[in-house]
Amino acid sequence: MHLVTTAMRVKLKFQPKYFLVAILIFLGEILIAVYIHDRIIRPYVGDFLVVILIYCFVKAFLDVPVVATALAALLFSYLIETLQYFNIVKILGLQNSKVVTTVIGNSFAWTDIFAYTVGILFVLCMEMILAKRFQLKEEVAGK
């Protein structure tokens, strides 16, 4: 019952700051996918950023709690990685699509799970820092 009432409280609300961050990360992800073929940035930084991209994109349009959004983004990323484990791209017959294999991926890696987790921990830390900073600004303005 609690999940239903929580879901009913989700409001559409455009938040330009999250949208801008999502766009910038998306552009960064495209640059990484197209131009960087190394053993550090593409596999680790790309996965670190993609979970932040998902989080920011959701927050750009929905007024939902930080922790719930972060967990949803993380679980979604874990789901995609699990689908990679089961070779979903090949099962669907899309292994020849460069776009699909780039977006979904085609190989499971525990390091990806780790990168997603670190990315969400980064999001939660940044949200805490920004919330404290905003609270301090409100306190100073109120005095």
N, C-alpha and C positions, 0 to 999 in steps of 0.2 A: 504494500500500500504506500509506503514511504517513497518508493521509486516513482510511482505514478504522480504523487503530489509534487515531487521535485521536478519531474519532467514537465508538468503543467505550468511551472513557474518560469520556464525558459521564455525569454522575450527577445524579439528581434530588435537589435540596436546596432546601428553602424558605428564602429569605432575606428576612425581614420588612422590613428597611430598604429594599431595592430595591423590594419590593412597595408599601410606603408611598409612595415617591417616584413609582412608576408611577401609583398611584391619584391622587395630588395633581396630577401632570401631566395625567392623563386628565381630571380635573375642570376644570383650567385650559383644556384644549383644547375642552371642551364650552362653557365660558363664552365663549371666543374665537369659536367657531363660531356661537353663538346671539346674542351681544350685541355683538360688535365687527365693524364693517363699514368699516374704514378702509383706508388704503393702506400701513400699516407693520406693525402688530401682527398682523393676520390673515394676510397673505401671508408675512411673514418670520419673525416670532416663532413662529407656529403650526408652520411647517415646521422651524424650529430645534428646537422642543420635541418634535415627533412622533418624530424619530429617537432622541431621548433616552428617550422613552416606550417605544419598541420595545426598546431596549437594556435598560432597567431591568426591563421585563416578562420578558424572557428570563432575565436574571440572577436574578430573583425565584424562579424555579423550577428552573433548571439551574445546576449547578456547572461552568461553562465558563470558559476563559481570557478575560481582559478584551479583548485585542486581537482575538481570533477573534470574540468576540461583537460588538464594535464594527464590525468589517469586515462581518460578516453583516448587521447592522442597516442599515449604510450601503448595501450591495449590494441589500438588499431595497427600500430607499427608492428607489434608482436604478431598480430594476425597475418599481416602481409608476409612477414618473415616465415611464419609457419606454413603458409601457402607455398612459399618458395621451397621449403623442405619437401613438400609433397609434389613438387614440379608442376604447379598449376598452369603455368604458361604452356608447357608441353601437352598437358591433359586437354587444355582448351584449343590446342592446335595453333597457337599464336607464336611459336618459337621463332618464326621468320620475321616477325614484326619488331623492328629495332625500337620503335616507340614503346611498345608493350614491355619488351625485355628491359628497357632502360627504366621505365616507371615502376614496374612491379619487381623487376629483378628476376634472376633465374637460379640463384644458388643460396642456400641457407648458410649462415655463419653466426656463430656465437658472438663474434666481435661486433656484428651489427646490433644484436640485442644489447650488448654493453654500450655501444654508441648511442642508441635510442634512450637508454636509461640515463646516461650521463647528460644527454640533451635535455631531458625532462627535469632532471635535478637542477640543471642550469636555469631553466625557465622558472622553477619554483624559487630558487635563490634570487633571481632578478626581480620577480614579482614581490618577494618579501622586502628587498632593498628599496624598490620603488614605492611600495606601500608605506614604509617607514618614512621615506623622504617626503612623500605627499602629506603624511600625517604631521610631520614637523613643520612643513610650510603652512598648514592650516592652523596649527597652534601658534605660530609666530604671527600670522595675520590676524588671529583672533585676540591677541593681547595688545 
